[in-house]
């Protein structure tokens, strides 16, 4: 079963590819260490709601797009 953390990570990775960004660039925009972002995208850490909001703001998408299994389809 896919978790919300996995769905979030897959959608962020998709947005990184679509925008031709690296994880390091996104981490810089978020003001977090690249290692912290990497752990979140590897589902080692669960993102906070504030973190999800910040990612949505950066990519100019709705939060539901980051948490939806059907995003980008």
MOPETA-V936042 format. One record per residue. D_CENTER is the distance of its C-alpha to the mean C-alpha in whole Angstrom. Layout:
# MOPETA-V936042
D_CENTER, D_CENTER
This chain:
# MOPETA-V936042
19, 15, 14, 11, 9, 10, 9, 6, 5, 7, 6, 3, 7, 9, 8, 8, 12, 13, 13, 14, 12, 12, 9, 12, 12, 9, 10, 13, 12, 11, 14, 13, 14, 12, 14, 12, 8, 10, 11, 8, 7, 10, 11, 13, 12, 11, 9, 11, 11, 12, 8, 7, 10, 9, 6, 8, 11, 10, 9, 12, 11, 12, 10, 12, 10, 7, 9, 12, 13, 15, 12, 13, 17
